[in-house]
Amino acid sequence: KYQSIPNDTMGKHILPDHAGLVEVIAGEYQGTAGPARTHSPIALMNAKLNEGGRAEFSFPAHYNTALLVIQGHAVVNGTDLPTDNLLKFANEGETFTIEATAPETVVLVMSGEPLREPIVAYGPFVMNTKQEIMQAMDDYNRGAFGHLED
């Protein structure tokens, strides 16, 4: 079900030494929880870092974890990561550090437990079975997905 999560309801963890803050949308960062309800363990956060600011993250090694630099420039465990670049981690470790090397750097942090479910895709629809794909297509054609407002 759709969840409206305004920015002022996100968990906000202020980092020490004026490094910046971590906005927690889902999951938890150092005791600060996000408001999103999820069906499986997921972490979704924005690391908003000042130049030179650092934030350390830790997720179970078996989680799928990726970072997307939305704005600025970062170094992650020695790997250079400019704006609009995605970094997907191998499932080999648990801890990493993001350091901003540009002012006002924003990094989307995504991590979650693998679902290990079957995947069936058709066009923009991704479900678990062909029957679910057919139902999704029918729902879409009936207008059951709603609409975007301008």
Disulfide bonds with the S-S distance in Angstrom:
none
